[in-house]
Amino acid sequence: MYPVSILVVDDELSMRELLEIILTKEGYHVTTASNGKEALGLCKQNAFDIILTDIRMPKVDGFGILSQVKEISPESDVIMITAYGSMESAMESMKSGAQDYITKPFDVEEIKRAIKNALNRKLPGTNEQAEKRAHYKFLYKFGGMVSSSKEMKKIFDLIPRAADSMAAVMITGESGTGKELVAKAVHTNGNYKNTP
């Protein structure tokens, strides 16, 4: 069985570290992000089972993450966390598509329960569903490209580095392997994306 992958998004380092420790002990594979922009970048590259995000963050807040994740990674379930809990924000979270809503300070068991509930709703446990989960768990994504290949994951990791470079980039490969898609991804992620 593949480990469940969870992305924790919070601008407070202590909260990220606490959740990472708790969830890793539960056997989950945990990735952290310190802001919404970083979180969305990670979602473009990896498929997460659960995204646990704070609501109040500068620039891209939890609602911004929630709305964009529905486009980028619809298979990911989002659980919202906030220190400023209110019935209005809870209702807004659920209407916007969040799986759950938790207020700080929270009980550790509450977090564990919310994650288990989301996973149970997502995949109640049949063999066919477990196979689906194993399939999409290791789908790597970047700029509209999707692959389960570790070699493509290496290419996806190289694209942002190539995009930031002033050097010319040569892309080679067999016909039909997606060279044009990689070229477009390098261009659209670089400093010259608004030029030919």
PyMOL commands that set and color helices and strands:
alter all, ss='L'
color gray80, all
select helices_A, chain A and resi 13-25+36-45+62-72+87-95+108-122+127-137+150-164+179-188
alter helices_A, ss='H'
color red, helices_A
select strands_A, chain A and resi 5-9+29-33+50-54+77-82+100-103+140-142+145-147
alter strands_A, ss='S'
color yellow, strands_A
deselect
rebuild
show_as cartoon
